[in-house]
Amino acid sequence: MSTRLRMYRERLGLSQSELARESGVSVRMIQHYEQRQKDLGKAQTKTIWMLARALHCSMEDLVEY
């Protein structure tokens, strides 16, 4: 099952590298969040905000409760 982060990224046709460049979040961290090795819901607010801004969605759209 895909994470919301991956779903939004793929919906925009972005690679992980492109999302990293657009958001300022490292490719490695994006990989960790998408593979559920790290919980995006426990990330710093700034990190979630940077990803949401790059993906044109709200922070709440990305966090899985």
N, C-alpha and C positions, 0 to 999 in steps of 0.2 A: 504494500500500500504506500503510495507516494505521500510525502509531506506536503503541506500547503505551500511551503517555500518552493519546492520543486514544481508543483502544479502551476503556480503563478509565473515562475521563471520560464517554463516550457510554453505556457500560453503566449508569452511575449516572444518566443523563439530565441531566447538567449541561452548561450552556453554558460557554464559556471564561471569561466574566465571573463566573459563579457559582463556578467552580473558583478563579479568582483571589481572590475574596472569601473563600472557605473556607480557602484555603491560605496566603494572604499573598504569593503569587508574582504578579507583574504579568501582565496580559492579554498584553502585548507579548511577554514572555518565553515564555509558554505557546504563543503563536502561533509563535514562532521554533522552539521544540522540536517542535511538531507538524508544521511544514513542513520540518523537518530543516535549517533554516538554522543552528541551533546544536545541538550534540551534548549531549543530556541526561546522557550518561555522563561528560562532562567538567565538569558543573556542580558547584558546591559541594555537599558532602554535606548541608548544612542545607537547600538548595533541594530536593533529591531527597526528603529526609525530609518536608518540609512538603507536597509534592505527594502522596507516598505516604500520609501521615496523612489528608489530605483525601479521598483516593480509597479508603481502607480496604484498602490492599494493602501489600506489602512494597516496600522500595526496590529490591530485586532484580527485582521484577515489572516495574518501569518501565524499567530500563536495558537497552538493546539492545546486545549484544556482537557 
